[in-house]
Amino acid sequence: TGTFVGSQSQIVLGQSLILNWTSENSTSVTLDGVAVALNGNLQVFPTDNHAYILVITGPGGFIELQVLIQVNPVPPTGELPVVEEIIQLQNS
C-alpha cells in the first residue's frame, strides 16, 4: 500500500509543486518509470498538463497511483488595467 499526493492540483506555467509519496511493505517504487526512494518527495516543474504515475511493487504484486496536474497559462498582463478601473469606480 501507499500514498501519492501533489502539493497542488493546478499551477500556472513556470510554477512548481511537490510530489510526496509513501509506501509500505514495498521492494521498489518508480515515478514515471524512474526508480525513486521507497518514501520521498520531489519538486517538479511541469510545462503541460501531466499525469504522474507512481508504481509501488511488493511481495504481493504492485499498485499504481496517479496524480494529475493541470498547468494553466500565465494570465495576460492586459488584465491589470481592468482591475484598476474597477477599483477607481468603486472609490468614486
N, C-alpha and C positions, 0 to 999 in steps of 0.2 A: 504494500500500500504506500501511498504518498500524497503529497500536496504539491500544487504548482499554481502560483499566482503572479500577476503583474501588479506593480505599484499603481498603475493607471491602465484603463482600457482604451483611452483616447489621448493622443498627443497632437501637438502642432509640429509640422515638419521642422526638423532641426532640434527638437527636444529629445530627451532620453527618458527611459524608465528603467526600473529594476525588476528583473525576474527573480523570484525566490522559489526554491523547491526543497522538499524533504522527502526522504524515503526510509522505509522500514523493512528489515529482512531482505535487503537487496544485494545483488552481487555486482551490478553495473547500472549506470544511468547515462543516457545520451540526450543531448539537446540539439534538435535539428540534425541528427546523425553524427554529432561530435561527442566523444566521451567527455563527461564532466564529473565533478565530485559527487558522491552519494547524497550529500546535502550541501546546498550552497546558494549563491546569488550571483547575478551577472547584470551589469549595466549595458543596455543595448540602445542603439540609435537607428530605429527602423526608418526607411525612407518611403515605404509604401505600406499599405495595409498588409499585415503579416500574421499568420497563424504559427506560433512557436509550438513545437511538439516535443514533449519530454517522454522518453520511454524508460520505464523502470523495470529491470529484469531481476528476478529472484528465483529461488528453488521451485516455486510453483508456476512459473511462466513469466509473463510480462503484462504490464498495463501501460496504456498510452494516455497521457494527459495533454490538454491543449489550452493555450492562452491566445486569444485573438486580440490584436491591437489595431485600432483604427488610427491612421495618420491623416490629419486634416491639413489642407494647405494653409500657408501663412496668410492671415487676412490682409486685404489690400490697405495701404496706408490712406487711401482716399476716403475711408470711412470716418476718420477722426474729425474732419471739419463738420460733418453732420452732427456728431455728438456735441461739439462746441456750440452749434446753432441751437440745439435743444436746450442746453444749459442757459444760453443767453435769453431765450424765450421764457424760460421758467423764472428767471430773475427780473423780468420786465414787469 
